[in-house]
Amino acid sequence: MNSTRQSYAIRIIDSLQADIDNPRFWRRRHPRLQRRFRLVLDMLSTDPYAAARSERLRHDFSGLRSAVLVNQWRLIFNVYEECRRDGFQDNNPIDCCRNEVDTLVNTVNVIEISDHYA
């Protein structure tokens, strides 16, 4: 049986991109965070629903997911196809939810690196 896996495009939201391009952003956090961030991005491109203990968030964060990075650090993201399918465009909208940018259905929008306990 030949199974083909769908691959997902990774899109980092502009505000997060500015942070991760700054070396001080990484120095102020866990020493393994940057390496793990890159690894989790690779995992998300293959299967965002199972990568790094991915889970759907609820309540104020419905429509978003989190994945474990290191210790208390989480990667906050959404999967465009899930957002559209389940009608979460109005919850925590980002530019693709508002149709301000062209986005492929199989896109993971990486929104934030968050301290789970902060």
C-alpha distances in whole Angstrom, upper triangle without the diagonal:
4,6,10,13,16,19,22,26,28,32,35,38,41,43,40,40,44,44,41,43,46,46,48,45,43,47,48,44,43,42,38,38,37,35,33,33,31,29,28,28,25,23,24,23,19,20,23,23,22,24,27,27,27,29,31,35,37,40,42,39,36,34,33,31,32,31,32,34,36,38,40,38,36,34,35,32,31,28,29,26,27,31,31,29,31,34,35,37,40,39,40,40,39,39,36,36,40,38,40,38,35,31,28,26,24,27,28,32,33,36,38,38,40,42,41,44,47
4,7,10,13,16,19,22,25,29,32,35,38,40,38,37,41,41,38,39,43,43,45,43,41,44,45,42,41,40,36,36,35,32,31,31,29,26,26,25,22,21,22,20,17,18,21,21,21,22,25,26,26,28,30,33,36,39,40,37,35,32,32,30,31,29,31,32,35,37,38,37,34,32,33,30,29,25,26,24,25,29,29,27,29,32,33,35,38,38,38,37,36,36,33,34,37,35,37,34,31,28,25,23,21,24,25,29,30,34,36,36,38,40,39,43,45
4,6,10,13,16,19,22,25,28,31,34,37,34,34,37,38,35,37,40,40,42,40,38,41,42,39,38,37,34,33,32,30,28,28,26,23,23,22,19,18,18,17,13,14,17,17,17,19,22,23,22,25,26,30,32,36,37,33,31,28,28,26,27,25,27,29,31,34,35,33,31,28,29,26,25,22,23,20,22,25,25,24,26,29,30,31,35,34,34,34,33,33,30,30,34,32,34,31,28,25,22,20,17,20,22,25,27,30,32,33,35,37,36,39,41
4,7,9,13,16,19,22,25,28,31,34,31,31,34,35,32,34,37,38,40,37,36,39,40,37,36,36,32,31,30,28,26,25,24,21,21,20,17,16,16,14,11,12,16,16,17,18,21,22,21,24,25,28,31,34,35,32,30,27,26,24,25,24,26,27,30,33,34,32,29,26,27,24,23,19,20,18,20,23,23,22,24,27,28,29,32,32,32,31,30,30,27,28,31,29,31,28,25,22,18,17,14,17,19,22,24,28,30,30,33,35,35,38,40
4,6,10,13,16,19,22,25,28,30,28,27,31,31,29,30,34,34,37,34,32,36,37,34,32,32,29,27,27,25,23,22,20,18,17,16,14,12,12,10,7,9,12,13,13,14,18,19,18,20,21,25,28,31,32,28,26,23,23,21,22,20,23,23,27,29,30,28,25,23,23,20,19,16,17,15,17,20,21,20,22,25,25,26,29,29,29,28,27,27,24,25,28,27,28,26,23,20,16,15,12,14,15,19,21,24,26,27,29,31,31,35,36
4,7,10,13,16,19,22,25,27,25,25,29,29,27,28,32,33,35,32,31,35,35,33,32,32,29,27,26,24,22,21,19,18,17,15,13,12,11,9,7,8,11,12,13,14,18,19,17,19,20,23,26,29,29,26,24,21,20,19,20,19,22,23,26,29,30,27,24,21,21,18,16,13,14,12,14,17,18,17,20,22,22,23,26,26,26,25,23,24,20,21,25,23,25,22,19,16,12,11,8,11,12,16,18,22,24,25,27,30,30,33,35
4,7,10,13,16,19,22,24,22,21,25,26,23,25,28,29,32,29,28,31,32,30,29,29,26,24,22,21,20,18,16,15,14,12,10,10,9,6,5,8,9,12,13,13,16,18,16,19,20,23,26,29,29,25,24,20,19,18,19,18,20,21,24,27,28,25,22,19,19,16,15,12,13,13,15,17,18,18,20,22,22,22,26,25,24,23,22,22,19,20,24,22,23,20,18,14,11,11,7,9,10,14,15,19,21,22,25,28,28,32,33
4,6,9,13,15,18,21,19,18,22,23,21,22,26,27,29,26,25,29,30,27,27,28,24,22,21,20,18,16,15,15,13,10,10,10,7,5,6,8,8,11,13,12,15,17,15,17,17,20,23,26,25,22,21,17,16,15,16,16,19,19,23,26,26,23,19,16,16,13,12,9,10,10,12,14,15,16,18,20,19,19,22,22,21,20,18,18,15,17,20,19,20,17,15,11,9,9,5,5,6,10,12,15,18,19,22,25,25,29,30
4,6,10,13,15,18,16,15,19,20,18,19,23,25,27,24,24,27,28,26,26,27,24,21,20,19,18,16,14,15,13,10,10,11,9,6,9,11,10,14,16,14,17,19,17,19,19,21,24,27,26,22,21,18,17,16,17,17,19,19,23,26,26,22,20,16,16,12,12,10,10,12,14,15,16,18,20,21,19,19,22,22,20,19,16,16,13,16,19,17,18,14,13,9,8,9,6,5,6,8,10,14,17,18,21,25,25,29,29
4,7,10,13,15,13,12,16,17,15,16,19,21,23,20,20,24,25,23,23,23,21,18,16,16,15,12,11,12,11,7,9,10,8,6,10,11,10,14,15,13,15,18,15,17,18,19,23,25,24,20,20,17,15,14,15,14,17,16,20,23,23,19,16,13,13,10,10,10,11,13,15,15,17,19,20,21,19,18,21,20,18,17,15,15,13,15,18,17,17,14,14,11,10,11,9,6,5,6,7,11,13,15,18,21,22,26,26
4,6,9,12,10,10,13,14,13,14,18,20,22,19,19,23,24,22,23,24,22,19,17,18,17,14,13,15,13,10,12,14,11,10,14,15,13,16,18,16,18,20,17,19,18,19,22,24,22,19,19,16,14,15,15,15,18,17,21,24,23,19,17,13,12,10,10,10,10,14,15,15,16,19,20,20,18,17,19,19,16,15,12,12,10,13,16,15,14,11,11,9,10,12,11,7,6,5,6,9,12,14,17,21,22,25,25
4,6,8,7,6,10,11,10,11,14,17,18,15,16,20,20,19,20,21,20,16,14,16,16,12,12,15,13,10,13,15,12,12,16,17,14,17,19,17,17,20,17,19,19,19,22,23,21,18,19,17,14,14,14,15,17,16,19,22,21,17,15,11,11,9,11,12,13,16,17,16,18,21,22,21,19,18,20,18,16,15,11,12,12,14,16,16,15,13,14,12,14,15,14,10,8,6,5,6,9,11,14,18,20,23,22
4,6,6,6,9,10,11,12,15,18,19,16,17,21,21,20,22,23,22,18,17,19,18,15,15,18,16,13,17,18,15,16,19,19,16,19,21,19,20,21,19,20,19,18,21,22,19,17,18,16,14,15,15,16,19,18,21,23,21,18,16,12,11,9,11,13,13,17,17,16,18,21,21,20,17,16,17,16,13,12,8,9,10,12,14,14,13,11,13,12,15,16,16,12,10,7,6,5,8,11,14,18,19,23,21
4,5,5,6,9,10,11,13,16,17,15,17,20,20,20,22,23,23,19,18,20,20,16,17,20,19,16,19,21,18,19,22,23,20,23,25,23,23,25,22,23,22,22,24,25,22,19,21,19,17,18,18,19,21,20,23,25,23,20,18,15,14,13,15,17,16,20,21,19,21,24,25,23,21,19,20,19,16,14,11,10,12,15,15,16,13,12,15,14,17,19,19,15,14,10,10,9,10,13,16,19,21,24,22
4,5,5,7,9,10,11,15,15,12,15,18,17,17,20,22,22,18,17,20,20,16,17,20,19,17,20,22,20,20,24,24,21,24,25,23,23,24,22,23,22,21,23,23,20,18,20,19,17,18,18,19,20,19,21,23,21,18,16,14,13,13,15,18,18,22,22,20,22,26,25,24,21,19,20,18,15,14,11,12,14,16,17,18,16,15,18,17,20,22,21,18,16,12,10,8,8,11,13,17,19,21,19
4,5,5,6,9,10,13,13,10,12,16,15,15,17,18,18,14,13,16,16,12,14,17,15,14,17,19,17,18,21,21,18,21,22,20,19,21,19,20,20,19,22,23,20,17,20,18,15,16,15,16,17,15,18,20,18,15,13,11,11,11,14,16,17,21,21,20,22,25,25,24,21,20,21,19,15,15,13,14,15,17,19,20,18,17,19,18,20,21,20,16,14,11,8,6,6,8,11,14,17,19,18
4,5,5,6,9,12,13,11,12,16,16,16,18,19,18,15,13,16,16,12,13,16,16,13,16,19,17,17,21,22,19,22,24,21,21,23,21,23,23,22,25,26,24,21,23,21,18,18,18,18,19,17,19,22,21,17,16,13,13,13,16,18,18,22,23,21,24,27,27,26,23,22,23,22,18,18,14,15,16,19,20,20,18,16,18,17,19,21,20,16,14,12,9,9,9,11,14,17,20,23,21
4,6,5,7,10,11,10,12,15,15,16,19,19,20,16,14,17,18,15,16,19,19,17,20,22,20,21,25,25,23,26,27,24,24,26,24,25,25,25,27,28,25,23,25,23,21,21,20,20,21,19,21,23,22,18,18,16,16,16,19,21,22,25,26,24,27,30,30,29,26,24,25,24,20,19,16,16,18,21,22,22,20,18,21,20,23,25,24,20,18,15,13,12,11,12,15,18,21,23,21
4,5,5,8,9,6,9,12,12,12,15,16,16,13,12,15,16,13,14,18,17,16,19,21,20,21,24,25,22,25,26,23,22,24,22,24,24,23,26,26,24,21,24,23,20,20,18,18,19,16,18,20,18,15,15,13,14,16,19,21,22,26,26,25,27,30,30,29,26,25,25,24,20,20,17,18,20,22,23,24,22,21,23,22,24,26,25,21,18,15,12,11,10,10,12,15,18,20,18
4,5,7,9,6,7,11,12,11,13,14,14,11,9,12,13,10,11,14,14,13,16,18,17,18,22,23,20,23,24,20,19,22,21,23,24,23,26,27,25,22,25,23,20,19,18,17,17,14,16,19,18,14,14,12,14,15,18,20,22,25,26,25,27,30,30,30,27,26,27,25,21,21,19,19,21,23,24,25,23,22,23,22,23,25,23,20,17,15,12,12,10,9,13,15,18,20,19
4,6,9,8,9,12,13,14,16,16,16,14,11,14,16,13,13,17,17,15,18,21,20,20,24,25,23,26,27,23,23,26,24,26,27,27,30,31,28,26,28,26,23,23,21,21,21,18,19,22,21,18,18,16,17,18,21,23,24,27,28,27,30,32,33,32,29,28,29,28,24,24,20,21,22,25,26,26,24,22,24,23,24,26,25,21,19,17,14,14,13,13,16,19,22,24,22
4,5,6,8,9,11,12,15,15,16,14,12,15,17,14,15,19,19,18,21,23,23,23,27,28,26,29,29,26,24,27,26,28,29,28,31,32,29,27,29,28,25,24,23,22,22,19,19,22,21,18,19,17,19,20,23,26,27,30,31,30,32,35,35,34,31,30,31,29,25,25,22,23,25,27,28,29,26,25,27,26,28,30,28,24,22,20,17,16,14,14,16,18,21,23,21
4,5,6,6,9,11,13,12,14,12,10,13,15,14,15,18,19,18,21,23,23,24,27,28,26,29,29,26,24,27,26,29,30,29,32,33,31,28,31,30,27,26,23,22,21,18,18,20,20,17,19,18,20,22,25,27,29,32,33,32,34,37,37,37,33,33,33,31,28,28,25,26,28,30,31,32,30,28,30,29,30,32,30,26,24,22,19,18,16,15,17,18,21,23,21
4,5,5,6,9,12,12,14,13,11,15,17,15,17,20,21,20,23,25,25,26,29,30,28,30,30,27,25,27,27,29,30,29,31,32,30,28,31,30,27,26,23,23,21,18,18,19,19,16,18,18,20,22,26,28,30,34,33,32,35,38,37,37,34,33,33,31,27,28,26,27,29,31,32,33,31,30,31,30,32,34,32,28,25,23,20,19,16,14,16,16,20,21,19
4,6,6,7,10,11,13,10,10,13,14,13,15,18,18,18,21,22,22,23,26,27,24,27,27,24,22,24,23,25,26,25,27,28,26,24,27,26,23,22,20,19,18,15,15,17,16,13,15,14,16,19,22,25,27,30,30,29,32,34,34,33,30,29,30,27,24,25,22,24,26,27,29,30,28,27,29,27,29,30,29,25,22,20,16,15,12,10,12,13,17,18,16
4,5,5,7,8,9,7,6,10,11,10,12,15,16,16,19,20,20,22,25,25,23,26,25,22,20,22,22,24,26,25,28,29,27,25,28,27,23,22,19,18,16,13,13,15,15,12,14,14,17,19,23,25,27,30,30,29,32,35,34,34,31,31,31,29,25,27,24,26,27,29,31,31,30,28,30,28,30,31,28,25,22,20,17,16,13,11,13,13,16,18,17
4,5,8,7,10,9,9,12,14,14,16,18,19,20,22,24,24,26,28,29,27,29,28,25,22,25,25,27,29,28,31,32,30,28,31,30,27,25,22,21,19,16,14,16,16,14,17,17,20,22,26,29,31,34,34,33,36,38,38,38,34,34,35,32,29,30,28,29,31,32,34,35,33,32,34,32,33,34,32,29,26,24,20,20,17,14,15,15,18,19,18
4,7,9,11,10,11,14,15,15,17,19,20,20,23,24,24,27,29,29,27,29,28,25,22,24,24,26,27,26,28,29,27,25,29,29,25,24,21,20,18,15,14,15,14,12,15,16,19,22,25,28,30,34,33,32,35,37,36,36,33,33,33,30,27,28,27,28,30,31,33,34,33,32,34,32,34,34,32,29,26,24,20,19,15,13,13,12,16,16,14
4,6,9,7,9,12,12,12,15,17,17,18,21,21,22,24,26,26,24,26,25,22,19,21,21,23,24,23,26,27,26,23,26,26,23,21,18,17,15,12,10,11,11,9,12,13,16,19,23,26,28,31,30,30,33,35,34,34,31,31,31,29,25,27,25,28,29,30,32,33,32,31,33,31,32,32,30,27,24,22,18,17,14,10,10,9,13,13,13
4,6,5,8,10,10,11,14,15,15,17,20,20,21,23,25,25,23,25,23,20,17,19,20,22,24,23,26,28,27,24,27,27,23,21,18,16,13,10,8,8,9,8,12,14,17,20,24,26,29,32,30,30,34,35,34,35,32,32,33,30,27,29,27,30,30,31,34,35,34,33,34,32,33,33,30,27,24,23,19,19,15,12,12,10,13,14,14
4,6,7,9,10,11,13,14,16,17,19,20,21,24,25,26,24,26,25,21,18,21,22,24,27,26,29,31,30,27,30,30,26,24,20,18,15,12,9,11,13,12,14,16,19,22,25,28,30,33,32,32,36,37,37,37,34,35,36,33,30,31,29,31,32,33,36,37,36,34,35,33,33,34,31,28,25,24,21,21,18,14,15,14,17,18,18
4,6,6,6,9,10,11,12,14,16,17,18,20,22,22,21,23,21,18,15,18,19,22,24,24,28,30,29,26,28,28,24,21,18,15,13,9,7,10,12,11,13,14,18,20,23,25,28,30,30,30,34,35,34,35,32,33,34,31,29,30,28,30,30,32,35,35,35,33,33,31,31,31,28,26,23,22,19,20,17,13,15,14,16,18,19
4,6,5,6,9,10,10,12,14,15,16,18,20,20,19,21,19,16,13,16,17,19,22,21,25,27,26,23,25,24,21,18,15,13,10,7,6,9,10,8,10,10,14,16,20,22,25,27,27,27,30,32,31,32,29,30,31,28,25,26,25,27,27,28,31,32,31,29,30,28,28,28,26,23,19,19,15,16,13,10,11,11,14,16,16
4,5,5,6,9,10,11,13,14,15,17,19,20,19,21,20,17,15,18,18,21,23,23,27,29,27,24,26,25,21,19,16,14,13,9,10,13,14,11,12,11,15,17,20,22,24,27,27,27,30,32,31,32,29,29,31,28,25,26,24,25,26,28,30,30,29,27,28,26,26,27,24,22,18,18,14,15,13,11,13,14,17,19,19
4,5,5,6,9,10,11,13,14,16,18,19,18,21,19,15,14,17,18,21,24,24,28,30,29,26,28,26,23,20,17,15,13,9,10,13,15,13,14,13,17,18,21,22,25,27,27,28,31,32,32,33,31,31,33,30,28,28,26,27,27,29,32,32,31,29,29,27,27,27,24,22,19,19,16,18,16,13,16,16,19,21,22
4,5,5,6,9,10,10,12,14,16,16,15,17,16,12,10,13,14,17,20,21,25,27,27,23,25,24,20,17,14,11,9,6,7,11,13,10,11,10,14,15,19,20,23,25,24,25,28,29,29,31,28,29,30,28,25,26,25,26,26,27,30,31,30,28,29,26,25,26,22,20,17,17,14,16,14,12,14,14,16,19,20
4,5,5,6,9,10,10,13,15,15,14,16,15,12,10,14,14,16,19,19,23,25,24,21,22,21,17,15,12,10,9,6,9,12,13,10,9,8,11,12,16,17,20,22,22,22,26,27,27,28,25,26,27,25,22,23,21,23,22,24,27,27,27,25,25,22,22,23,20,17,14,14,11,13,11,9,12,13,15,18,19
4,6,5,6,9,10,11,13,15,14,17,16,12,12,16,15,19,21,22,26,28,27,24,25,23,19,17,15,12,12,10,12,16,17,14,13,11,14,14,17,18,20,22,23,23,26,28,28,29,27,27,29,27,24,25,22,23,23,25,28,27,27,24,24,22,21,22,19,17,14,14,12,14,14,12,15,17,19,22,23
4,5,5,6,9,10,11,13,12,15,14,10,9,13,14,17,20,21,25,28,28,24,25,23,20,17,15,12,11,9,11,15,17,14,13,12,15,15,17,18,21,22,22,24,26,27,28,29,27,28,30,28,26,26,24,25,24,26,29,29,29,26,26,23,22,22,19,17,15,16,14,16,16,14,17,18,19,22,23
4,5,5,6,9,10,10,9,12,11,7,7,10,10,14,16,18,21,25,24,20,21,19,16,13,11,8,8,7,10,14,15,12,10,9,11,12,14,14,18,19,19,20,23,24,24,26,24,24,27,24,22,23,21,23,22,23,26,26,27,24,24,21,20,20,17,15,12,13,11,14,13,12,14,16,17,20,21
4,5,5,6,9,10,9,12,12,9,10,13,12,15,17,18,22,25,24,20,21,19,16,13,12,10,11,10,13,17,17,14,12,9,11,11,13,13,15,17,18,19,21,23,23,25,22,23,25,23,21,21,19,20,19,21,24,24,24,21,21,18,17,17,14,12,9,11,9,12,12,12,15,18,18,22,23
4,5,5,7,9,10,13,12,9,10,14,13,17,19,21,25,28,27,24,24,21,19,16,15,12,14,12,15,19,20,17,15,13,15,14,15,14,17,18,19,21,23,24,25,26,25,25,28,26,24,24,22,23,21,23,26,26,26,23,22,19,18,18,14,13,11,13,12,16,16,16,19,21,22,25,26
4,5,5,6,7,10,9,5,7,11,10,14,16,19,23,26,26,22,22,20,17,14,13,10,12,11,15,18,19,16,14,12,14,13,14,13,16,17,17,19,22,22,23,25,23,24,27,25,24,24,22,24,22,23,27,26,27,24,23,20,18,18,14,13,11,14,13,16,17,16,18,20,20,24,25
4,5,5,4,8,8,6,8,11,9,12,14,16,20,23,23,19,19,16,14,11,11,9,12,12,16,19,19,16,13,11,12,10,11,10,13,14,14,16,18,19,19,21,20,21,23,21,20,20,19,20,18,19,23,23,23,21,20,16,15,14,11,10,7,10,10,13,14,14,17,19,19,23,24
4,6,7,10,11,9,12,14,13,16,17,19,23,26,26,22,21,18,16,14,14,13,15,15,19,22,22,19,17,14,14,12,12,10,13,13,15,16,18,19,20,22,21,21,24,23,22,21,19,20,18,20,23,22,23,20,18,15,13,13,9,8,7,11,11,15,17,17,20,23,23,27,28
4,7,9,9,8,12,14,13,16,17,20,24,27,27,23,22,20,18,15,16,14,16,16,20,23,23,21,18,16,17,14,14,12,14,14,15,18,19,19,21,23,22,23,26,25,24,24,22,23,21,22,25,24,26,23,21,17,15,14,10,11,10,14,14,18,19,20,22,25,24,28,29
4,5,6,6,10,11,9,12,14,17,20,24,24,21,19,17,15,13,13,12,14,16,19,21,22,20,17,15,15,13,12,10,13,13,13,16,18,17,18,21,20,21,24,23,22,22,21,23,20,21,24,24,25,23,22,18,16,14,10,11,10,13,14,17,19,19,21,23,22,26,28
4,6,5,9,9,7,9,11,14,17,20,21,17,16,13,12,9,10,9,12,14,17,20,19,17,14,11,11,9,9,7,11,11,10,13,15,15,16,18,17,18,21,19,18,19,18,20,18,18,22,22,23,21,20,16,15,13,10,10,7,10,11,14,15,16,18,20,19,23,24
4,6,9,8,6,7,9,12,15,19,20,16,15,13,11,9,10,9,12,15,18,20,20,18,15,13,13,11,10,9,12,11,10,13,15,14,14,17,16,18,21,19,19,20,20,22,19,19,23,23,25,23,22,19,17,14,12,12,10,13,14,16,17,18,19,21,19,23,25
4,7,6,5,8,11,14,17,21,22,19,17,16,14,11,11,9,11,13,16,18,18,17,14,13,14,13,13,12,15,15,14,16,19,18,18,21,20,22,24,22,22,23,23,25,23,23,26,27,28,26,25,22,20,18,15,15,13,16,15,18,18,18,19,21,19,22,25
4,6,5,9,12,15,18,22,22,19,18,17,14,11,10,7,9,10,13,16,16,15,12,11,12,12,13,12,16,16,15,17,20,20,20,23,21,23,25,23,22,23,22,24,22,23,26,26,28,26,25,21,20,18,15,14,12,14,13,16,16,15,17,18,17,21,23
4,5,9,12,14,18,21,22,18,19,18,15,11,9,5,5,7,10,12,13,12,10,9,12,12,14,15,18,19,18,19,23,23,22,24,22,24,26,23,22,24,23,25,24,24,28,28,29,28,27,24,23,21,18,17,14,16,14,16,15,14,15,16,15,18,20
4,6,10,12,15,19,20,17,17,16,14,10,8,6,6,9,12,13,13,12,10,11,12,13,14,15,18,19,17,19,22,22,21,23,21,23,25,22,21,23,23,26,25,24,28,29,30,29,28,25,24,22,19,18,15,17,15,17,16,15,15,16,14,17,20
4,7,9,13,17,17,14,14,13,10,6,5,4,7,10,13,14,14,13,10,9,9,10,10,11,15,15,13,15,18,18,17,19,17,20,22,19,18,20,20,22,21,21,24,25,27,25,25,21,21,19,16,15,12,14,13,14,14,14,14,16,14,17,19
4,6,10,13,15,11,11,11,9,5,6,7,9,13,15,16,15,14,11,11,10,10,10,11,15,15,12,14,17,17,15,17,15,18,20,16,16,18,19,22,21,20,23,25,26,26,26,22,22,19,18,17,14,15,14,15,15,15,14,16,13,17,19
4,7,10,12,9,7,7,6,4,7,9,12,15,18,19,17,16,12,12,10,10,9,10,13,14,10,11,14,14,12,14,12,15,16,13,13,16,17,20,19,17,21,22,24,24,24,21,21,18,17,16,13,14,14,14,15,16,15,17,14,17,19
4,7,8,5,5,7,6,5,7,10,13,16,18,18,16,15,12,12,9,10,10,12,15,16,13,12,16,16,13,14,12,14,15,11,11,14,16,19,19,17,20,22,24,24,25,22,22,20,19,18,15,15,14,13,14,14,13,15,12,15,16
4,6,5,4,8,8,9,11,14,16,19,21,21,18,18,15,15,12,13,13,15,17,18,14,13,16,16,13,14,11,14,14,11,11,15,17,21,20,18,21,23,25,26,26,24,24,22,22,21,18,17,17,16,16,17,16,17,14,16,18
4,5,5,9,10,12,14,17,19,22,24,23,20,20,17,18,15,15,15,17,19,20,16,15,17,18,14,14,12,14,13,10,11,14,17,21,21,18,20,23,25,26,27,25,26,24,24,23,21,19,19,17,17,19,17,18,16,17,18
4,6,9,9,12,13,17,19,22,24,23,20,19,16,16,13,14,14,17,18,20,17,14,17,18,15,14,11,13,11,8,8,12,14,18,19,16,18,21,22,24,26,24,25,23,24,22,20,18,17,15,15,17,15,17,15,16,16
4,6,6,8,10,14,16,18,21,21,18,16,14,13,10,10,10,13,15,17,14,12,15,16,14,13,10,12,11,7,7,10,13,16,17,14,17,20,21,22,23,21,22,21,21,19,16,14,14,12,12,14,13,15,13,15,16
4,5,8,11,14,17,20,23,23,20,19,16,15,11,11,10,12,13,14,11,9,13,13,10,10,7,10,10,7,8,11,13,17,16,14,16,19,21,21,22,20,21,19,19,18,15,15,15,14,15,17,16,18,16,18,19
4,7,10,14,17,19,23,23,21,19,16,14,11,9,7,8,9,11,8,6,9,10,8,8,5,8,9,6,7,9,11,14,13,11,14,16,18,18,19,16,17,15,15,14,12,11,13,12,14,16,16,19,17,20,21
4,7,10,14,16,19,20,18,16,12,10,7,6,5,8,10,12,9,8,12,13,11,12,9,10,12,9,8,10,11,14,13,12,15,17,19,18,19,16,17,15,15,13,10,10,10,9,11,13,13,16,14,18,18
4,7,10,13,16,17,15,13,10,8,6,5,6,8,11,13,10,10,14,15,13,15,12,14,15,12,11,13,14,17,16,15,19,20,21,21,21,18,18,16,15,13,10,10,10,10,11,12,12,14,13,16,17
4,7,9,12,13,11,10,6,5,5,6,8,11,14,16,14,14,18,18,17,18,15,17,18,15,14,16,16,19,18,18,21,23,24,23,23,20,21,19,17,15,12,12,10,10,9,9,9,11,10,13,15
4,6,10,11,11,9,5,5,7,8,11,12,16,17,16,16,20,21,20,21,19,20,22,19,17,19,19,21,21,21,24,25,26,25,25,22,21,20,18,16,12,13,11,12,11,10,10,12,11,14,16
4,6,8,8,6,5,6,9,11,14,16,20,21,19,20,24,24,23,25,22,24,25,22,20,22,22,24,24,24,27,29,29,28,28,25,25,24,21,19,16,16,13,14,12,10,10,10,9,13,15
4,7,8,5,5,6,10,12,16,17,21,23,22,22,26,27,26,27,24,26,27,24,22,23,22,25,24,25,28,29,29,28,28,25,25,25,22,20,16,16,13,14,12,9,10,10,10,13,15
4,6,5,7,10,13,16,19,21,25,27,25,26,29,30,29,30,28,29,30,27,24,26,25,28,28,29,32,33,33,31,32,29,29,28,26,23,20,20,16,17,14,11,11,10,10,13,14
4,6,8,12,15,18,21,23,27,29,27,27,31,31,30,31,28,30,31,27,25,28,27,30,30,30,33,35,35,34,34,32,32,31,28,26,22,22,19,19,16,12,11,9,9,10,13
4,7,10,13,16,19,22,25,27,25,25,29,30,28,29,26,28,28,24,22,25,24,28,28,28,31,33,33,32,33,30,31,30,28,25,22,21,17,17,14,10,8,6,5,7,9
4,7,10,13,17,19,23,25,23,23,27,28,26,27,24,25,26,23,20,22,22,24,25,25,28,30,29,28,30,27,28,27,25,22,18,17,14,13,10,7,6,5,6,8,10
4,6,10,13,16,19,21,19,19,23,24,23,24,21,22,23,19,17,19,19,22,22,22,25,26,26,26,27,24,24,24,21,19,15,14,11,11,8,6,5,6,6,10,11
4,6,10,13,16,18,17,17,20,22,21,22,19,19,21,18,15,17,16,18,18,19,22,23,23,22,23,20,21,20,18,15,12,11,7,8,6,5,6,9,10,13,14
4,7,10,13,16,14,14,17,19,18,18,15,16,17,14,12,13,13,16,16,16,19,20,20,20,21,18,19,18,17,14,10,9,6,6,5,6,7,10,10,14,14
4,7,9,12,11,11,14,16,15,16,13,13,15,13,11,12,11,13,13,13,16,17,18,17,17,14,15,14,13,10,7,5,4,5,7,9,11,14,14,18,18
4,6,9,8,7,10,12,12,12,10,11,13,11,10,10,10,12,11,10,14,15,16,15,15,12,13,11,11,8,6,5,7,8,10,13,14,17,17,20,21
4,6,5,6,9,10,11,12,11,11,14,13,13,12,12,13,11,11,14,15,16,15,14,11,10,8,7,6,5,6,9,11,14,16,18,21,20,24,24
4,5,5,6,8,10,11,10,9,13,13,13,11,10,11,8,8,12,11,14,12,11,8,8,6,6,6,6,7,11,12,16,18,20,23,23,27,27
4,5,5,6,8,10,10,11,14,15,15,14,14,15,11,11,14,13,16,15,13,10,9,5,6,7,9,11,14,16,19,21,23,26,25,29,30
4,5,5,6,8,8,10,13,13,14,13,14,16,13,11,15,15,18,17,16,13,12,9,9,10,10,11,14,15,18,20,21,24,23,26,27
4,6,6,6,5,6,9,9,10,10,11,13,10,8,12,12,15,15,15,12,12,10,11,10,10,10,13,14,17,19,20,23,22,26,26
4,6,5,6,6,10,11,13,11,12,13,10,8,11,11,14,14,14,11,11,9,11,11,12,13,16,17,20,23,24,27,26,29,30
4,6,8,9,13,13,15,14,16,17,14,12,15,15,18,18,17,14,13,10,12,13,14,15,18,19,22,25,26,29,27,30,31
4,6,9,11,11,13,13,16,17,15,12,15,16,19,20,19,17,16,13,15,15,15,16,18,19,21,24,24,27,25,28,29
4,6,8,9,12,11,14,15,13,10,12,14,17,18,18,16,16,14,16,16,16,16,19,18,21,24,24,27,26,28,29
4,5,5,8,8,11,13,12,8,11,13,16,17,17,15,16,14,16,15,14,14,16,15,18,21,21,24,22,25,25
4,6,7,6,8,10,9,5,7,10,12,14,14,13,15,13,15,14,14,13,15,15,18,21,21,25,24,27,26
4,6,5,9,11,11,7,8,12,14,16,17,16,18,17,19,18,17,15,17,16,18,21,22,24,24,26,25
4,5,9,12,12,9,11,14,16,17,19,18,19,18,19,18,16,14,16,14,16,19,18,21,20,22,22
4,7,10,11,9,11,14,15,16,18,17,19,18,19,16,15,12,13,10,12,16,15,18,18,20,19
4,7,8,5,7,10,11,12,15,14,16,16,17,15,14,11,13,11,14,17,18,21,21,24,23
4,6,5,7,9,9,10,12,11,14,15,16,13,12,9,10,9,12,16,17,21,21,24,23
4,5,5,6,5,6,9,9,13,14,16,13,13,10,12,11,14,18,20,24,24,27,26
4,5,5,6,5,7,6,9,10,12,10,11,9,12,12,15,19,21,25,25,28,28
4,5,8,9,10,9,12,11,14,12,12,10,13,13,16,20,21,25,25,28,27
4,5,8,10,11,14,14,17,15,16,13,16,15,18,22,24,27,27,30,29
4,5,7,8,11,12,15,14,15,14,17,16,20,24,26,29,29,33,32
4,7,9,13,14,17,15,16,14,16,16,19,23,25,29,30,32,31
4,6,10,12,14,12,14,12,15,15,19,22,25,28,29,32,31
4,7,10,12,11,13,12,16,17,20,24,26,30,31,34,33
4,6,8,7,10,9,13,15,18,21,24,28,28,32,31
4,5,6,9,11,14,16,20,23,25,29,29,33,33
4,6,9,11,14,17,20,23,25,28,28,32,32
4,7,10,13,16,19,21,24,27,27,30,31
4,6,9,12,16,18,20,24,24,28,28
4,6,9,12,14,17,20,20,24,24
4,6,10,12,15,18,19,23,22
4,6,9,11,15,16,20,19
4,7,10,13,14,18,17
4,6,10,11,14,14
4,7,9,12,12
4,6,9,8
4,6,5
4,6
4
